[in-house]
């Protein structure tokens, strides 16, 4: 593989068979056929039809379809249609939610630049970016989105924003020269200039983010101009390699989906076994095949929680709507619950934890001798609010004036280099309001070689040269003695002290000019300068992030930072946010390997200078150790790990299309703190799911046992299929949906993440107790009425009505286990009142014939009242003695 960044531009041109006139139209067309269009292949979209069909690929849904077919087979067409209607409604719920999420994602997508400027046949042309080919001469200007990987052959003050590809937060200075391991030239105030270190990798390998003579597809031109020769397009570009890597990373079912499928499969086997056994048993006892089949179908309908699938889908959909109101877009329903179970968040730094807005926090102004004065700046980001302590004196104001004048940014609209915007803000905090360009006569632009910028200004009839740049460059231009212990040495120590705190440090200097010196060359002017001071800045964390990280830790969720930024910067941000653990760089990670990482990852809090493949490796190792992993990010470099993680969380504003496509959840306001809301919502919905699953299954157990005992003991079927459907869909269904709206339990974010197990021992105990209690009371009711020779229609009505009331009482028994006050869920009470009114309508209108029930007299209601009172009394007593 050719390393173009290590070759002279002439040799690159020769290798790609191109020239300064670019390619001819014919040659470009030939290469387009050879290399293909310059575009990434998107993941094939699922059609709406298949999206709808996918809603029915669920074990519970299949069980319901079997029950529907069986009901139709024995002539119970109404039962069959009711079950089928529930299945279809459930599918519609899920389809609508996922379809809306995909449509919202379409609106969020920020389309890549569709055009590029290329030199072909000696003339600059505006062409479709998809038509770029290797060998094309690409022209880059400020604001352009770079459409292909290219080797820079000519540049002027070029800075690019590579954060979405490398994680680097600041503009990167670019140059056209040959790059060796030591030639990592960065803009002062862009990236920190640094020599080769232990985390730089082998001498023969220069990390992607340090290749200063290369421009990459998907990044932006922050300022300047360049001509480049295209070396890679489409899938061959660095962006394309990441997109190709994504194809090898398959979306997995969430742990909750796996648990639910396992639960459905177990239930299906149990239902089939019970039904077959009972049909055989009843036939042997009664020799009546019709009754045997009726009992078998009734048992199937009783055992299958018909409402569970619909309630589950609806509850997840309601949770999704709540999360949208909190700026979280969920692309698939199970992701809501899964977010509540994660115990590790791997997060990018730039733009996710930090504002991506440089902020001056400290300044240093020299005084006489080797002494000086420090100043602290309040406020963060590009807000001009914030005090300077101690109060600014003339020396500081002059320093800030230099920074604001030697500057090409514009604060209104926040246009320009982030570092220069930070200098404008720091000046504004001292009430210095220069009008850019009014007194600027000349400018010597920053270049990678010069590492400084200067302007010549006319100030009240006097001429000055103002300069800013890398500290080592500016100090070398100033008039100091160079001996140890001198003022220069003291200032170098100040610079080192500020840099050690992970600040990006700029130095400032000036000199007064005679009028005849104004037109001198830069080399003549930029010498013998007077040092004015340092300004130290950093990219501050977002306001809510520190609290969000703290809340994650209290909730048992570990936070790990994975970034392409440098070690010192990453460590400083992690420390300020309270992210514990050691730090490891990408180079060290490569040496450690997957096996070594497996042994040490628990103690690591920060991963710096990482490559996309390494992010993916980190997620893989965490998952192999049993962690449930969420990964938040916005860049292309996050996408493979986003897709592999249990929950990929992309940023909606700054996030790239690739990241959004790979994610399960999108944070619409790009606020890391929003993920905490998602975790809380996930825990809330899982708790509520467990409640209504326990509620539904407890009464399914009671229905099955009542049917079995009554049929075998009394040769009487106490609940008909249509009645069971009503109980399972309406009487159970409405309160179950209301349970999904229960508020979070107290302390839900003060405990460790839940396991994904749907039914634990405590829940099984509660279900078993309620199921057994309701069964005993209902069987006693049947026995006493049989003994009194009551009509079968009255027995059917009494048992049916008892189950209705028992289920409405049972929902409060289930809630009491979770310490919910009885009147805190208004929707639950509305559902209970609605269910009771509808049941009374069934009893006392002609609809009762459909359900084969009769109106009840006052004496019947008194008997039912006694049965309900017994149920409540026993439940309260059992809870008090901690039987359940």
N, C-alpha and C positions, 0 to 999 in steps of 0.2 A: 504494500500500500504506500503510495507516494505521500510524503509529508511536505506539502506545498509551503507551509510556513517556514520551512528551513531552507528553501531554495530562493535564489535571486529571481526577481520578477521576469527577467529576460528568459531565464531557463523555463519558468512556468509557462510563459507564452509559447516557447518552442515545443514543450511537451504536449500542449493542448492544440498545437498547430493553428495559432491565431496570430494577430498582429495589432498594431496600434490603430489600424483602420477597422478592427473588428471582423466579424464574419460576413461573408456575402449572403444574400437572401437565399441563394441556392444551397450553400453549405449549411446554413442554419436549418433549412427544411430537411436536408439529408440527416443531420444530427438529431433532429426532432423525431424522425422515424427510428433512428437507432436507439436513442436513450428514452424516448417516450415523453409525454407532457410533464411539465414541472408542477406536479400536484400530488397530494397525498390521497391514497385510497381510503375513503371513509368506511367505517364499519357499516355493513349492510343493515338498513333500517327494517324493522319488523313492520309488516303491513298492518293496518287496523284490523283486518279480518283475522290474522294470526294472533294479534294482540288479544282479541276477544276469545278466540279458541283456547289460548293459553290459560285463561281464567278457569277452565274446567279440568286442568291437569292437576287434580288434587284428590287425595285418597277419600276424603269425606264426601266430596262432590260425586265421585264414582259410586260410593255406597248409596248415596241418595238416588242416583239414577237406577241402581239395581232395585231399590225399594219401590221406586215409581213403576218400573216394569213389572215387578211381582204383583203390585196392587192392581194394575191393569189386567194382568193375567187371570186373576180370580174374580174379575168383574167389578172391582171397586174403582170405577173410572174417576170419580170425584177425588178420591185419595191420590190417585196417580197424577191427576192434573195439578193438585195442590203442591205436591212434592216437586214436580217439574217446574212450576212457576217459581218456587223458592230458588231452585238451582239457577234458573235464567236470571232472576233478579240479582242473585249473588254475583253472577258473571258480569252483569251490567255495571254494578257498583265498582268492581275492580277495574273493568275496562275504562270507564269514564275517568277514574282517578289517574291511571297510568297514561291515558291518552292526553289528558290535560297537562300532565307533567312534561310529556314529550313536546307538546305544543309550546309550553312556557320555555322550554330549553331552546327551541328554535328561535324564539324571540330574543333570548339572551345571547345567542351566538354572535360573535363579532367576526364578520367576514374578513378573510385575509385580503391584502392589497391585490387588486385585480390587474394592475398595470405596473410596468417597469420601464425605466429609460435605459436603452441599450444603444451602443454605437455599432451600426452595421453598414458596411460599404463606405466607411469614412464619415457617416452622418449620424447624429443622434436621433433616435426614433422612440416614440412611445408605443410600446407593444404590450400585448397580453402577457402577464407574468407566467402563465402556463406554457408560453412558447420559448422561454429561456432555455438555452442548452449549454453544456460545457464548452468553454472557448469564447462565449459571448463576452463583450466588454460592457460591464454594468456601470451606470453612473448613479451615484448616491448623493442626495442632498438632505438638508435638515427636514425632519418630519417623515422621511420615506420609511416604509416597512420593507425590510430587505427580503427579497424573494428567493434567493438561492445562496448557497455557500460560495464564497468568493475570496480570492487572494488579492489584497490591496496592492495596486501598483503605483498609485499616485494619491496623495491625500493632503488636505489642508484643514487643520484644526478639527479633525474628525473624532467624534465621540459617539459611541453606540450604547444603547440600553440593552443589556443581555440578561436581565433578571429572570425572564421567563424561561431561559435556556439553562443558565448556570446558577441562578440564585443570587448573583451579585446585585446589590441594591443601587450602586452608583454608576454614572456613565463611565465607560471604559475608553481611555484614550487609544487611538489607533495610529499606526504608522505603516510605511510601505517597505521598510528595509527588511533584510534577512534577519530571522530571529534565532538566536541560540539560547541555551538554558539560562544565561544571565541577562538577556535583553528583554526583561519584562517591564516595559516602560508604561507607567500609568500617569494619569493626570493628577497633579496635586489637587486634592479636593475631589478628585474622582475616586480612583482606587488608591489605597496606600501603596506607595512604591516599596517594594520589598525584594531583597535578594533571594537567591535560592536557599530554601530552608529544608528541614527534615520532612515537611509535609508537602514539598513541591514535587515529589516523585523522582524517579530515576533521571539522570542527566539526559538520556535519549528521549525522554517522554515529557512533553510540556502539556500541562492540563489545558483543557479546552478554554477555560476562562482566562488563561494567561497568554493565549496566542494573539498578540496585539497587532499582527499584520493580516488578520483574517476577519471577514464579516460573515455572519451566519443567518441563514433563513429563519424567519420568524422574529428576528430582533429589530430594533428601531434605531434610526439615526437621530441622535439627540441634537447634534450640531455639526457644522462643518461640511466638507465636500470630499468626494473620492471617486477615483476610477478603479474598478476591480475587474479581474478576469474570473468568470464563473468556473468553478472546479467541480461542483456537484449539484444536482437538481433532484427534485422529487424524493423518492425513497432512498436515494444515495446520500442526501444531505444529512447533517447531524439531527435535524428535526425529523427527517424521514426514518432514520435509524430507530429513534424512540418510538415513532408510530408503528414501525414494524415489530419492535419489541412488544408492543401492546397486543399484537395479534396472538402472541404466544402465551399471554396471560388471560386465562379464562375466568369469567365471572362464576363464582361458586354460590351455591345455595347458602343462605344465612343459617346460622345455628338454629334459629327459631323455626325456619322452614323445614329443616331436617328433623327437628323434634316433632313438629306438627305432622309431617308425613309418617314418621315412625308411629306416632300416636294413632293416626288414621288406619295404618296398616294393622296394628294390633287390635284395634276396635273391630275392623272388618273381619278378621279371623275369628274373633270372639263371637260376633253376631252370627256369622255363618254356622259356627259350631253349635251355638245354643239353639238356633232355629231348627237345624237338622235334627238335633237330639229331641227337642220338644215335639216336633211333628211326628217323629217315630213313636215317642212315648204316648202322646195323645191318641194316635191311631190305634196303638196296641190296647189302650184302655177303652176307647169308645167305638172302634171299628168304623168311625165316621170320617171319611177322607176330607169332606167339606169343612168340618169343624177343625180337623188337624191343620189344614192349609190356612184357615182363618186365624187360628192361634199363632201359627208360624209367622204369618205376615204381620199380625198385631205385635208380636214380639220384635220383629225386625224394625217396625216403625217405632216401637217404644225404645229399643236399644240405640237406634241411630239418632243422635241429636240433630234433627233436621235444621234447627235454627242456628246451630253453632257456626257453620260456614258463613251464613249471611251476617250474623252478628259480628263475627270476627272481622270480615271484610269492612262492614260498616263502621266498626269501632276504629279500625286502622285509618279508614278514610276521614273520619271525624278528627282523629289525631293529626292527620296530614293537614287538614284545614286549619287547625289550631297552630300548627308549626308555620304555615304560610304567613299567618298574621304576625309571627315572630321572626319573619325574614328567613325562613328555611324552606327551600323547595325540595320535596321528596320525590325521587323519580320512580321508586317502587315501594309498595306498601310495607312489606316486612322490614324494610330498613328503619322504620320508626322504632320498632321494638328492639331491633338489634343494637341501635345506638345506645339504648339504655343498659345493655349488657357489656359494653366494651370496657376493658380495664387498662388499655394503653392508647394514648393519642400520640402519633408521630406527626409533628407539625413543621412546616416550612417557616423560615424566619421572615424573609423580606416580603412586605405587603400583607403578611398574615398575622405575625406577632407585632410587627413594627408598622409605623405610619407610611414609610417610604417618603418621608419629608425630612430632609436634613435640618438640624437645629443647632445653633451655636449655644453652647452651655457655659463655656469659659473663655476668658480673654486674659492675655498677659501683656502688660505695657512696661518697658524697661524704665528704670530711673537712673540716677547717677551711679557710676561704678558698676558693680555686678548685681545690684539689688533691683527689684522690680515689684510690680503690684498686680495681683490677681483680681479678676472680677467674675462674679457669678451671674448668669442670665436665667431669669424665670421664663415660664411658658414653654410650649412644645409646638413642633410643626411650623406651619406658615402663618400662624396667628401672631399678630403684633402685640398681643397682650402679654405682659410679663415685666417684672421689675429687674433692674440691674443693681446689684449690691457689690461693693459700696456704690454710692451715687457716682454717675459718670463725671470724670473731670475732663479738662481740655485734651489731655494726652489720649484718653480712651476715645473721645469723640473724633479726634483726628484719625486714629486707627480705623474706626468704623466708617469714617468718610472715605478713606482710601478703598476699603472693601466694597462700598456702595458705588464708588465712581469707576473703579477698575472692574467693570461688570457689564454684562450684556443681557441680563435677565430683566423681566418686567413683573413686578409684584401683582398688579391687577391682572387677573387671568392666570397667574402662576405660570408664566411662560419662561422657558429657559432652563439652564442647568440647575439641578437641585442645590448644588453647593452655592452658586451665585444667588439663588433665591434666599438661601439661609443668611447670606451676608446682607442682603437688602432688609431682611426682617430684623437682624440684630441692630442695624443702623436705625431702623424705624423705632425700635424700643428706646433709643436715646434721642428721639425726635429729630433725627437727621433725615432730611427728605430731599436728596439730590434729584434733579431732573435729568435722567439719562441722556447724554449726548449734547446737552446745551453748552457745556464748556470743554468738551472733549475734542482735542485737535488731531491727535494721532493715536493709533493703537498698534501695539506689537502683540499679535495673537499668541495664544498658548500653542505650543507644539510638544509632541512627545520628547523631542530632543532638547528643547529649551526648558521645559518644566516650569514655565512662568509666563505671566502676562503683564504687559505694561501699557499705560496710557499717558499721553502728554496732555495736560489741562491748563487752561487759562483761568486763574482764580483771582478775581479782583485786580486784574492787570498784572499779576505775577504768574510766572510759568513754573509748573512742577511736573516731575515724572512720578507717577504712582505705580507701584509694582506689587504683585502678589504671586505666590507660587509655593513650591515644595520648600520646606524649611532649609534643607541642606543647600538648595540652589540660591535662595534669597540671602542666606547668611554669607555665602561665598561672594556675593556681590556687594556686601556692606564693608565699610571701613572699620576693621577691627584689628587689633593685634592678635596673632594666631598662637601665642604661647599658652601652655597649660596654666589654668587659673585666670585666664583673661576673660573679658566680657563675652567674647565669642564662645569660649568653652562653657561658661555659665549658661548662656542661652541654649546651647546644644543640650545641656542637661535638663533645662526646662522643657524643651521639645520632647526629649526622651521620656520625661515624667508624664507629660500629657498623652503621648502616644501609648505608653504602657497601660493607660486607663481605657484603651480602645477608642480614643478620640481620633478623628481625622484632623490633622493639624495643618493650617495654612500660615505662612509667614508674610508680613507686609513691610514694605520699605518705601522710601521716597528720596527725592533730592530736588533742590530748587535749581532752575535753569535760567540762563541768560536768554534773551530773545533770539540771539543768533545761534543758539544751540538747539532750538526747537526742531530743526530739520536734520539733525545729526542722525546717523544710523543707530540701530538698537545696540550694537556692540559698543558704540562710543558713549551712549547714554546710560546703559545698564551696568554701571560700575561706580564704586565709591559712594554707594547709597547709604542712607541713614536708616537704621532699623527702627520700625514703628511698633512692632508687637506681633503676637500670635492670636489667632482665633481657633478655638477647638470645638469641633461639632460632632454630632452623631445622629443616627437615624433612630428616633425615640420609639419606645413601645407604644402601642395603642392604649388609650386611657383605661379601658375595661379589662385589659388582658391580665394584669397582675392579680386582680381579684378572681378572674375566671380560672387562672392556674391554681390559685389557692383553693378555690372551691372544688376543682378536680381532685386535688390531693386529699381533701377531706372526704370526698366521695369514693376514695379508693381507686382513683384513675391516675395512672402514671403519665407524665407528660415528657416526651423526648423531642428535642429539636434536631431536625435533619436539614442541613443547609449547605449550599454551595459556597457560602461566605467563608472568610478566613477565621482561624481559630480564635484570635484575640477578640474580634468583633462578636462572634457567636457566644463566647464565654461571658463577655460583659453584659450582653442582652439577657442571657440565661440567668446570670446572677441577679440582675435587677428585677427579673420576673419571679424569682424564687424557684427556678427549675434546678433541682439538685442533681448530683452525679458527676462522674468524671467526663472528660472530653477526649474524643478520638478523631483523627483526621482520615480523609479518604485513603491517603497513602498508607497510613498505619493499619487501616481496616483491610486493605488489600494484602498486606503482609500477614495479618492475623488470620484471615480466611474464615470461612463459614463455621468451621469446627471451633476455632478459637473464640469467635464472636458468641457462639452458643453458650460458652462457659462464662463470659464476662458481660453480656448485654444488660443484665439486670442492674448493674451498677453504673451504666453509662447514661448520662443525661443529655449530652450534646455530641452530634456528629457533624463535623465541619469539613468543608471542601469535598463533598461527596459527589459522585457521578450518579446518573439515573439508575444504572445497574446495581449500584451499591444500596440505593434506597430500596430497591426491590429486594435485595438480599436481606436487608435489615428486617423488612416486613415478613419475609419468609421465615427467618430465624425466630422471630417473636411468635409467629403462628405455630411453628413446629414445637415450641415450648408450651403451647396451650393458651397463649394469650389471645384475647379477642381485640383486634387492632382496628383503630380508626386512623386514617391519615388525612390531614388537611393540607391543602396546597392550592396554588393558582397557576403554576408554570407548567410548561411542556415537560420539564424534568421530573415533575411529580406524577405524571400520568401512569406509568407502569405500576408504581406502588399503589396509586389510588385504586386501580382496577383490581389489584391482588388483595388489598386490605379487606377486612370484613365489612368495613364501611369507608368508602372514599368520599371525602367532603371537599368539594371544589368551591372556589370563590366566584361569585356571580358577576362582579364588576371587572376585576382585574384578571380573572381566570381566563386561560386560553380555551379555545374550542376543544383541543385535545383533552385537557384536564376535565372539562365538563362532560365530555362523552364518556370518560372513564369512571366518573363518579356515581355514587348512589344518592348523594345529597348535595345540594348546592346552597351555599350561604349567600343570600341575596345582597346583604349589606357589607360583605367582606370583613365581618367582625368575628375574630376568633371567639370572643365571649359568647357569641350566639350559639356555639356548639354546646355550651353548658345548658342552655335552655333545651336543646335537643336531647341531651342526656337525661335531664329531669323528665321531659315528656316521654322518653322511651321507658324510663323506670315506671312512670305513672301508668302507661298503657299496658306494660307487662303485668303489673300488679292487678290492674282491672281485668285483663284477659284471664288471669288465674281465678279471679272472683267469679266471672260469669261461666267459665268452664266448670268450676266446682259446682256452681249453682245448677247449671243445665244437667251435668252428669249425675248429681245427687238424686235428682228427680227422675232421670232416666232409669237409674238403679231401682228406685221405688216402683216405677211403672212395670219394669221387667219382673221384679220379685212378686208384686201383687198379681200380675197376670199368671205367672208360673204357679204360685200357691193356690190361687182361686181355681184355676183350670184343673189342677191335679187333685185338689181337696174337694171342690164343690162341682166340678164339671161345668163351670160357669165362667164366661169371658167377661170380666168386669169393665174393660175399657175397649171400645171398638176402634178400628183404625182411624176413622174420621175424628173421633174424640182425642185420640193420641196426637194426631197431627195438630189439632187445635191447641192442645196443651203445649206441645213442643215448639210450635211456631208463634202463637199469639200470647198465650198465658206466660210462657217462659220468655218469649222473644222480646217483648217490649221492656220488661224490667232488666233483661240482660243488656240491651242497648243502653239503657239508663245507667247501668253499672259502669259501662265504658266511659261515661262522663263524670265518674267520681273524681274528686280532687285528689291531689297527691297526699300520701300519708305524711304525717309529721316526721321529719328527720330522714326523708327519702334520699337526700343528698349528703347525709352524714353517715352512710354505711357503705359497705363494699358492694360492688356490682353483683347483681343476681346471677345465679346460674341459669342456663337456658332450659332447665328441666321444667316441664309444664306442670307435672303433678309430683309433689314430694310427699314424704310420709305424713306430715302434718295435714296436708290438704286431703290426702286419701282417707285419713282418719275422720276428718270433718264430713267428707262426702259419705263415707260408710255409715257414720252415726245418723245423719239426716235421712239417708236412704232407708236404713233399717227402721228408724222411728216412724216414718211415714208409711212404710210397708205394714208394720204391726198394727197401726191404727186403722189403715184401710181394710186389712184382712179382718180385723175385729168388727168393723162396720158391716162388711159383707156377711160374716158369720151370724151376727145378731139379726140382721134383716132377713137372712135366709131362714133363721130359726123362727122369726115372726111371720113367715110365709108372705113377705112383701112381694109385690109384682116385680118382675125382672126390669121393667122400664124404670121403676122407682129406684131400684138398687143401682142401675146404671147411672141415673141422674145424681144420686147421692154420692157415689164414688167419684164421678166426674167433677161435681161441684166441690167435694172435699179436696181433690187434687188442685183445683183452681185456687182455693183459699190457702192450702198448704204451701203452694209455690210462692204466693204473694207474701206469706209470713216468712218463708224460708230465705227469701232474698235479704231480709233484715238480719236473720241469723248469720248468714254468710258475711255480711258487712261488719257485724259486731266483732268478728275475729280480727278485723283490721283496725279496730278502735275508731271507726267512723261514728260520730254522733248521728242519731236517728233522723234528724231533720235537715241534714246538710246538703242533700241532693234533691232539689225540687223536681228534676226530671223523673226521678224514680217515683216520687209520690204521684206525679201526673200520670205516669204509665200504670201505676196500681189502680188509680181511680178510673182510668180509661178501660182497663181490663175488666174491672168489676162491673162497670156500666154495660159493656158489651156482653158479658156473661149473663147479666140479668135480662138483656134483650133476647138472648138465645133461649132462656128459660120461659119467658112469658110472651113470646110471639110465635107465629107459625114456623119460624126457623127451627124450632125445637124438633120438628119432624125429621129434618135433615140429619140431626145428631142423635135421633132416637131417644130423646129425653122428654120429661114431662114437667109441668110447673110444680114447685114445691110449696107445701103448706107450712104454717107457722111452726107446727110440731116438728117438722123435718128440719127447719132451720135451727131449732133448739138442740136437736141431736148433733147437727154439724158444729154448732157453737161449742158443745162439750168436747167434741173431738179436737177442735182447734185449740181450745184452752189447755187440754192435756199436752198437745204438741209444744205449746209455748212454755208451759210449766216445766216439762221435762228438759227442754233445751236450756232454759235459764239455770236450772239446777245442775245440769251436766257441766255448764261453763263455770259455775261457781266452784264446783269441786274439782275443776280442771280435768274432767274426763275427756274433754275435747279441747 
